Amino acid sequence: MKLNLAKILCLGVSFVMAGSAQGLDPFSVYRENAPKNCVDKDIGKGALGLPELIEIGLCNNPALNRDYMSVKASAASVGKAKSEYLPDVTATGELSDSYSKAQKDDRIKSDPFGGNIALSWLLYDFGGRGARIEREKEYFNQTQFSYNALLHDTILAIHTAYLELLSSEEVLKSAKTSEESYKKSFEESTKRYELGLVSLSDKLQAQTSYEQSKLEVVKAENAVKINQGTLAELLNVSPDVSFNLKRPPKGKNIAALESGDVSVQKLMQTALDLRPEIKSQESALKAAKENINVAKALNYPSFTGNARAGYDDDWKYASPYRYNASVGIGLSVPLFTGFSNTYNIAQAKYQYRQSSFALEETKESVKNEVWSAYQNYKTAVSAHEISKRVLESAVEAERVAFAMYQVGKGDILNLLTASANLASARKEVIVAFYAVLKSKSNLYRAVGRF
């Protein structure tokens, strides 16, 4: 039994080419790269500012990686839709030994070796193919904008956690300062009690306030640890990591909005132009519109080009092989589909209207979000200015109360009240300052300015 090696090799090459073609990427789908400049930082080395924290958070965030895979999957769907412009080529081969025998006839042996290549190419379907591609493109845009929205949320969360940690660290310092102040009052009352200048109640009240100030320090230390864990979670690092953070400057301009961002109406319009949630919903609306065209195209005929080539070989006969080939154009006309096409069109139209209403709902929600964020920002700025004036007054009041108590012209209650007011004012000015920064970042997130 002697096979034609050249013929077998040609058929094998056909299979290899068919398999390799499936691994090609003519529409550059897999050339979409992941976000660049994503390099992990060593948290233990050097002070980290907000940009470095954001970079670490974006690199290590599992949710972002998950959503980026959705973007990649959607990009592959676009490539799949575009592949309809290319023909489908299928190669088949057979190597067998079979025969058949009818009554009173000799045994008829079949061709043991054969191969076929078939080509099918959609030529025209009245816009259905183009509509499917445009629909997938809009779905791809939708996933990209959804990914951008998640990026914004992640950045805001890291920014907020960064400010919360800085705020809690400063509150801890303030609590320790207040503890020293109460300690000073306690020592003064103790000295005056031992000299017989005040009663025991003065000493006990000062001691109570001093112990309570220690409790405030413990609470402040716990807040630092909790906020440290929150930031570590967002960066996907161990919660026991020790952060060395750069602090934002406390100049007057740090809390101010950028030039031109003074009108809430302008900010709302900017949000309508920039927010990725709106752009995502707009892409969904466009995709729903293309889906109507896809459904309508199913009612029209489609033209398909077909070609086939075959080879059969039986080396035992005088004519051991045969070739066959055919080429033509096929027409497919949907005559009756049980009204499924009609319902598909109706469904697509209703989904388009649903997407339209969802877009309007998103726009209204964004405008309300900007409005609320703007009002919160203005309130935070005013509260910060007031807190600074309160602190100035509390510092002077505590100084006077302590001086009067030293010379015996004031009582311990006035001193402790002044100390409590100073501790509260000192804490409030810290909280108010970081509240301005957080409200500012919330406002810019609402506008879509990250």
Sequence and secondary structure as in RCSB ss.txt:
>XXXX:A:sequence
MKLNLAKILCLGVSFVMAGSAQGLDPFSVYRENAPKNCVDKDIGKGALGLPELIEIGLCNNPALNRDYMSVKASA
ASVGKAKSEYLPDVTATGELSDSYSKAQKDDRIKSDPFGGNIALSWLLYDFGGRGARIEREKEYFNQTQFSYNAL
LHDTILAIHTAYLELLSSEEVLKSAKTSEESYKKSFEESTKRYELGLVSLSDKLQAQTSYEQSKLEVVKAENAVK
INQGTLAELLNVSPDVSFNLKRPPKGKNIAALESGDVSVQKLMQTALDLRPEIKSQESALKAAKENINVAKALNY
PSFTGNARAGYDDDWKYASPYRYNASVGIGLSVPLFTGFSNTYNIAQAKYQYRQSSFALEETKESVKNEVWSAYQ
NYKTAVSAHEISKRVLESAVEAERVAFAMYQVGKGDILNLLTASANLASARKEVIVAFYAVLKSKSNLYRAVGRF
>XXXX:A:secstr
    HHHHHHHHHHHHHHHHHTT  TT STT    SS     TTSS B HHHHHHHHHHH HHHHHHHHHHHHHH
HHHHHHHGGGS EEEEEEEE   EE  TTS  EE  SEEEEEEEEEEEE TTHHHHHHHHHHHHHHHHHHHHHHH
HHHHHHHHHHHHHHHHHHHHHHHHHHHHHHHHHHHHHHHHHHHHTTSS HHHHHHHHHHHHHHHHHHHHHHHHHH
HHHHHHHHHHTS TT    B     SGGGGS  TTTT HHHHHHHHHHH HHHHHHHHHHHHHHHHHHHHHHTTS
 EEEEEEEEEEEE TTSSS EEEEEEEEEEEE     TTHHHHHHHHHHHHHHHHHHHHHHHHHHHHHHHHHHHH
HHHHHHHHHHHHHHHHHHHHHHHHHHHHHHHTTSS HHHHHHHHHHHHHHHHHHHHHHHHHHHHHHHHHHHHT  
